[in-house]
Amino acid sequence: MASAKFEREYGQHLVEQVLKGKMTRRQLLVRASVFGFSLTAAGQLLAACGGDEDGTEASPSAAGMPEPVLGGHLKWIGPAPITEPDPVTIYDQGGIVLVYQFLEYLIDLNNDNSLRPKLAESWTPNDTVDVWTFKLRSGVTFNDGSPFGAEDVVTTMERVLDPDNGSGALSQLNGVLSPGGIKAVDDLTVEFHLDKPFADFPYMVSSGNYNTAILPRTYKGDIIKNPVGTGPFLLDQYVPKQKATFKKNPTYWGKDEQGRQLPYLDTTEYTMVEDNAAQNLQLQSGAQDLQPQTVFQGAQALFQDPNLRVDIYPGTGIREVAFNIEKEPWSGASGKQLRQAVAYCLDRVAINKALYDGRSNLGFDTFWDPTVFAGSPAVPEERAQDYEKAKALLSEAGMADGMKIKLTFAKYLENPQLAQLIQEQCKPAGITVELDQLSYDAYYAGDDDDYYGTTPWLNAAMSITEWGSRPAPGIYAAAMLLPDAVWSSSHWDNKDFVDTFNQYESTADEGTRMELATKLSQLQQDDTPILVPFFITQLRTQKKNVYGVEGPGSFYCDLSRCFIAQA
């Protein structure tokens, strides 16, 4: 565990960073939460900065929120799970929001990407941030009556760390935590012994790494037939591709600030509809109360509907445009120039306007963006469309007469529209883009014996993949830019980036982290293994009398405090 001296010095360090103007007050709260400071302790740090800013951002729907109403039935709508839901391997919105209702994580995310306790009451690192100690919440039981404890955490984590289980959690944990690295100190204390120091580790066991939901130590698979969890609801009925119904968990441990039992709702029903336009029509007709993730394309009428409220969450989700550097034309000595040439073809302002009516934040092919992740350095270059530069890069790469490329993507969310915009914007530079649109299922399909080596989204020469919000730039990098990342569509392997990243994550000194983040940002943008043209501002639509839905958009849909106000 961290020494009292370490905690005291780190807290003082955060205050000094704010007083020197090197960190915002909001970023202090985020970093304090990552290192396990309670809200009280974080408030004391803010007070030492000379202000009284409160703790974390409220849900957008919290403004003018009436007194909670107990009971009621909520109807909500979204896509069906792509496959039979399995918390160890789920990767899609439908599966994640479904299991989120009856399973929980050690840590949850606030809307500003700070962390809040869930099944873990507290967590602290040792002085070298390579051992993290978690104190678990006492008195929690699974909905089958069995007690929750350290062995459940150990078995859950060992399960997702086993590569034979194919868990997406490895996209973040690979190279950071290995099998055998989790120790049950006692029934309510767990130690994580990391492979290397990692200052952002708590994010990796939060709801931001959605395959780490805590399952009972006796879990044998088939969560639908045996939906045992610690969450606020019980899975009552599941009809594949049609609906799932939930009822209140009468033994749920959670209570609100007034001591009232959570959840407020008695029952909910999740209707599964793949088509976004059909979802929107059901909202407008009044047949549905809530849509966890609203896609802006085709949803303009929702903003004008007097019976609906569209909440806007500052989001960090992206559409990753990946260049597979193991395949032509992106491999070899000229690959970098060709990747950059495509990057300079993009009119990011126009793309943002077309896809999101300008509501999202522009991206410039680096994860370390201060507009999106507070405390990040200024981006090396705010890349604008520059056809002369694109043509010059093509010429340097021996492609003065232009080139033909194929762009593979799923018919899902805004991916087709983004692909068409890339195609149109590359044409004036002499780059012909062939669009390869697949169904969602086909895009993510792969051979059972070699999924990662055969699925299109990880093996196409150039692809668009939708990523839900990630809470920190380092989490994105660990998931897709390191050579051992299992979700790397670019297959990028940059030794300088890896070495710098390891230094970045091994220190708690925010000044040093800023210097290293500056270098990481430059390396990522310069080599351009992927394009990040925007960070998506998340939208969530509900009837105007629906309140209390928590979580920073996208896959995060916590209904434990949701209620339907009286007319």
DRENMAR-475277 format. One record per residue (C-alpha): x, y, z. Coordinates in steps of 0.02 Angstrom, whole numbers, padded with zeros to 5 digits, always signed. Layout:
BEGIN
XYZ;...
This chain:
BEGIN
+00000+00000+00000;+00051+00180-00023;+00133+00258+00126;+00051+00403+00214;+00199+00505+00155;+00164+00459-00028;-00020+00508-00013;+00023+00670+00073;+00156+00715-00053;+00049+00668-00203;-00095+00774-00139;+00023+00920-00111;+00094+00892-00286;-00081+00906-00363;-00115+01067-00270;+00051+01140-00328;+00012+01095-00508;-00152+01192-00497;-00073+01342-00411;+00062+01348-00546;-00070+01346-00682;-00010+01178-00749;-00170+01084-00704;-00352+01134-00696;-00456+01108-00541;-00561+00982-00636;-00405+00884-00684;-00351+00883-00502;-00515+00797-00459;-00492+00669-00598;-00313+00625-00549;-00357+00622-00363;-00497+00498-00400;-00379+00386-00499;-00266+00376-00347;-00412+00332-00234;-00437+00496-00143;-00610+00507-00067;-00726+00652-00112;-00688+00725+00059;-00501+00716+00030;-00519+00786-00145;-00623+00928-00076;-00485+00968+00047;-00362+00976-00097;-00475+01097-00188;-00491+01203-00032;-00301+01211-00024;-00308+01281-00201;-00413+01425-00137;-00584+01378-00207;-00741+01280-00171;-00776+01186-00332;-00879+01032-00300;-00831+00854-00337;-00891+00779-00500;-01003+00830-00641;-01185+00788-00624;-01284+00703-00760;-01347+00827-00889;-01524+00778-00839;-01490+00830-00659;-01524+01014-00693;-01689+01056-00609;-01714+00874-00563;-01870+00845-00456;-01879+00733-00303;-01857+00551-00353;-02014+00447-00375;-02007+00270-00309;-02074+00131-00418;-02129+00133-00598;-02087+00047-00762;-01959+00112-00889;-01963+00067-01073;-01798+00089-01162;-01734+00046-01335;-01572+00005-01423;-01484-00126-01529;-01487-00311-01489;-01329-00396-01430;-01230-00455-01580;-01199-00625-01501;-01267-00716-01350;-01214-00598-01208;-01059-00655-01115;-00983-00527-00995;-00810-00598-01026;-00814-00565-01214;-00951-00435-01251;-00897-00291-01360;-01057-00212-01427;-01178-00085-01356;-01326-00203-01346;-01234-00333-01244;-01147-00209-01132;-01300-00107-01080;-01395-00268-01049;-01272-00349-00927;-01236-00178-00848;-01407-00188-00765;-01368-00339-00656;-01178-00343-00651;-01060-00217-00571;-00879-00163-00576;-00752-00124-00442;-00757+00058-00498;-00879+00164-00599;-00853+00316-00709;-00924+00488-00680;-00972+00598-00827;-00804+00689-00820;-00707+00523-00822;-00663+00535-00639;-00686+00375-00541;-00810+00331-00405;-00814+00180-00290;-00932+00036-00331;-00889-00139-00269;-00722-00069-00212;-00736+00061-00074;-00557+00122-00096;-00394+00087-00188;-00215+00144-00161;-00050+00111-00249;+00117+00073-00172;+00251+00206-00189;+00307+00138-00359;+00129+00116-00430;+00156-00066-00476;+00051-00139-00334;-00126-00078-00307;-00227-00126-00153;-00417-00126-00162;-00530-00127-00010;-00697-00207-00055;-00869-00156+00001;-00935-00261+00144;-01111-00329+00159;-01135-00355-00028;-01219-00512-00090;-01250-00583-00262;-01432-00597-00313;-01428-00784-00277;-01388-00747-00095;-01203-00790-00100;-01084-00664-00020;-00969-00555-00125;-00785-00557-00079;-00605-00557-00135;-00611-00730-00215;-00744-00668-00336;-00629-00528-00391;-00481-00647-00410;-00576-00775-00513;-00655-00640-00622;-00488-00562-00662;-00401-00729-00690;-00540-00774-00810;-00521-00619-00918;-00331-00633-00914;-00335-00809-00986;-00305-00784-01174;-00402-00943-01210;-00561-00854-01153;-00547-00718-01286;-00590-00575-01170;-00583-00398-01236;-00516-00346-01066;-00345-00399-01130;-00351-00251-01248;-00304-00146-01097;-00229-00271-00973;-00110-00362-01088;+00068-00319-01035;+00006-00234-00876;-00068-00377-00773;-00034-00562-00795;-00118-00719-00729;-00066-00749-00549;-00045-00564-00516;-00205-00545-00414;-00195-00591-00229;-00335-00605-00101;-00256-00533+00056;-00415-00565+00155;-00599-00580+00110;-00616-00393+00079;-00442-00347+00017;-00365-00381-00153;-00192-00338-00216;-00150-00317-00399;+00035-00349-00432;+00069-00271-00602;+00196-00322-00732;+00256-00142-00736;+00212+00021-00648;+00050+00092-00717;-00020+00254-00647;-00187+00237-00737;-00221+00058-00681;-00386+00090-00588;-00466+00134-00756;-00426-00043-00814;-00537-00122-00681;-00676+00006-00698;-00831+00005-00807;-00717+00086-00936;-00650-00090-00966;-00821-00169-00984;-00766-00351-00984;-00709-00337-00802;-00884-00346-00727;-00871-00447-00567;-00944-00621-00578;-00968-00747-00437;-00824-00865-00407;-00939-01009-00458;-00976-00936-00631;-00975-01071-00765;-01035-00970-00914;-01206-00937-00992;-01250-00777-00901;-01424-00774-00979;-01477-00941-00904;-01393-00900-00739;-01391-00708-00723;-01305-00695-00555;-01233-00525-00511;-01229-00390-00378;-01319-00257-00481;-01479-00158-00449;-01590-00263-00562;-01629-00446-00595;-01641-00512-00773;-01819-00575-00781;-01841-00624-00964;-01728-00626-01117;-01795-00651-01293;-01649-00647-01417;-01656-00503-01542;-01821-00444-01467;-01820-00389-01285;-01754-00408-01108;-01854-00370-00951;-01785-00329-00780;-01856-00313-00606;-01791-00230-00450;-01663-00326-00349;-01740-00326-00174;-01573-00365-00092;-01470-00234-00182;-01341-00152-00069;-01356+00023-00141;-01446+00168-00057;-01459+00351-00103;-01402+00498+00004;-01566+00495+00100;-01549+00310+00138;-01682+00257+00013;-01661+00086-00066;-01600+00082-00245;-01652+00060-00381;-01800+00178-00384;-01885+00087-00529;-01982-00074-00504;-01960-00142-00680;-01885-00100-00850;-01903-00171-01025;-01766-00157-01156;-01833-00168-01334;-01705-00223-01463;-01712-00131-01629;-01558-00120-01740;-01614+00022-01854;-01585+00194-01779;-01726+00274-01876;-01849+00144-01810;-01786+00177-01634;-01815+00364-01656;-01992+00338-01719;-02035+00237-01564;-01968+00378-01455;-02070+00507-01547;-02228+00401-01538;-02210+00390-01349;-02190+00201-01353;-02016+00214-01274;-01950+00318-01129;-01762+00311-01157;-01630+00283-01291;-01458+00261-01208;-01359+00311-01363;-01431+00428-01494;-01345+00436-01662;-01355+00614-01728;-01377+00560-01909;-01565+00549-01936;-01606+00607-01760;-01628+00794-01792;-01816+00783-01761;-01785+00723-01583;-01711+00892-01537;-01873+00977-01591;-01993+00857-01505;-02074+00948-01357;-02095+00783-01262;-01912+00732-01272;-01748+00790-01197;-01582+00755-01283;-01442+00757-01155;-01269+00800-01218;-01117+00719-01138;-00939+00773-01174;-00879+00612-01251;-00715+00530-01293;-00780+00398-01415;-00699+00393-01586;-00712+00317-01758;-00538+00244-01782;-00477+00251-01961;-00334+00126-01956;-00193+00097-02079;-00132-00082-02066;+00055-00053-02079;+00085-00237-02115;-00005-00218-02282;+00021-00118-02440;+00023+00026-02470;+00049+00074-02287;+00200-00037-02253;+00379+00000-02301;+00481+00158-02306;+00348+00259-02398;+00203+00207-02289;+00218+00355-02172;+00205+00483-02312;+00054+00395-02385;-00035+00389-02216;+00001+00573-02189;-00061+00611-02365;-00231+00540-02323;-00230+00637-02159;-00204+00802-02252;-00350+00765-02368;-00475+00773-02226;-00578+00927-02192;-00613+00889-02010;-00727+01039-01985;-00836+00983-02131;-00839+00803-02069;-00892+00859-01896;-01027+00970-01970;-01093+00834-02084;-01095+00696-01954;-01136+00788-01793;-01191+00964-01842;-01027+01026-01770;-01065+00963-01594;-00914+00848-01578;-00734+00896-01543;-00610+00897-01685;-00472+00768-01675;-00297+00782-01748;-00236+00602-01748;-00174+00599-01569;-00259+00540-01410;-00177+00673-01302;-00298+00813-01338;-00332+00945-01203;-00505+00984-01270;-00555+00804-01238;-00441+00746-01097;-00406+00885-00973;-00223+00896-00928;-00159+00843-01099;-00030+00947-01193;-00073+01054-01342;-00087+00949-01500;+00071+00957-01607;-00026+01018-01760;-00209+01057-01789;-00212+00969-01956;-00316+01057-02087;-00356+01002-02263;-00203+01038-02372;-00206+00959-02544;-00039+01032-02596;+00043+00948-02447;-00050+00786-02482;+00009+00786-02664;+00188+00825-02611;+00186+00678-02490;+00118+00564-02626;+00257+00620-02741;+00390+00589-02607;+00321+00414-02588;+00332+00380-02775;+00145+00399-02803;+00143+00563-02899;+00005+00496-03011;-00103+00450-02862;-00151+00285-02784;-00298+00170-02758;-00344+00106-02584;-00485+00004-02507;-00577+00060-02351;-00670-00076-02254;-00808-00035-02129;-00971-00097-02056;-01142-00031-02099;-01163+00036-01923;-01186+00205-01840;-01103+00344-01941;-00970+00232-02019;-01045+00231-02196;-01062+00420-02200;-00885+00443-02135;-00819+00323-02268;-00907+00421-02405;-00835+00585-02340;-00659+00512-02339;-00686+00449-02516;-00746+00620-02577;-00610+00718-02488;-00467+00606-02547;-00515+00616-02731;-00446+00792-02769;-00273+00735-02711;-00276+00589-02833;-00319+00457-02703;-00457+00340-02760;-00545+00257-02614;-00643+00098-02646;-00778+00074-02514;-00793-00102-02443;-00952-00100-02337;-00990-00256-02235;-01133-00301-02120;-01096-00277-01935;-01087-00464-01909;-00970-00491-02057;-00854-00350-02006;-00826-00428-01835;-00832-00610-01889;-00679-00720-01880;-00625-00902-01876;-00647-00984-01707;-00471-01054-01713;-00389-00888-01757;-00511-00746-01727;-00384-00606-01709;-00292-00661-01865;-00446-00672-01976;-00577-00543-01925;-00590-00399-02050;-00587-00261-01919;-00411-00310-01865;-00342-00368-02032;-00410-00257-02171;-00281-00144-02254;-00380+00010-02201;-00533+00011-02091;-00656+00113-01989;-00697+00046-01815;-00813+00126-01689;-00744+00142-01514;-00849+00188-01364;-00782+00316-01241;-00619+00279-01153;-00582+00377-00994;-00400+00426-01025;-00281+00442-01174;-00166+00309-01102;-00309+00184-01099;-00339+00210-01284;-00153+00190-01320;-00141+00030-01218;-00291-00042-01309;-00237-00010-01488;-00065+00069-01512;+00054-00043-01417;+00127-00192-01511;+00051-00316-01387;-00123-00235-01396;-00246-00369-01448;-00361-00239-01528;-00232-00159-01640;-00302-00132-01815;-00146-00036-01867;-00020-00165-01802;+00093-00018-01761;+00256-00058-01674;+00354+00099-01630;+00491+00066-01502;+00511+00250-01457;+00324+00263-01424;+00324+00105-01317;+00473+00160-01212;+00400+00334-01187;+00229+00262-01145;+00303+00149-01012;+00390+00299-00934;+00228+00398-00942;+00128+00266-00851;+00264+00228-00723;+00261+00398-00638;+00135+00491-00533;+00225+00657-00560;+00105+00758-00666;+00240+00875-00730;+00341+00728-00795;+00185+00649-00867;+00148+00809-00963;+00323+00809-01040;+00307+00628-01090;+00129+00653-01154;+00195+00792-01266;+00318+00671-01344;+00188+00532-01359;+00068+00650-01446;+00202+00703-01569;+00253+00523-01606;+00074+00466-01635;+00028+00611-01747;+00190+00608-01846;+00187+00422-01887;-00003+00422-01911;-00044+00238-01881;-00226+00291-01864;-00333+00443-01903;-00435+00520-01762;-00538+00653-01853;-00655+00687-01707;-00703+00640-01530;-00889+00608-01522;-01002+00708-01410;-01125+00578-01346;-01312+00603-01356;-01444+00517-01249;-01630+00543-01276;-01770+00520-01152;-01943+00585-01115;-01939+00748-01020;-02004+00665-00862;-01862+00536-00857;-01718+00582-00740;-01566+00508-00657;-01488+00404-00795;-01302+00403-00754;-01142+00367-00849;-01046+00467-00982;-01149+00415-01132;-01113+00275-01255;-01109+00104-01170;-01133+00172-00994;-01314+00166-00940;-01336+00157-00752;-01523+00152-00712;-01505+00128-00524;-01557+00309-00491;-01671+00328-00640;-01852+00378-00606;-02004+00439-00699;-02069+00602-00627;-02253+00626-00598;-02345+00734-00724;
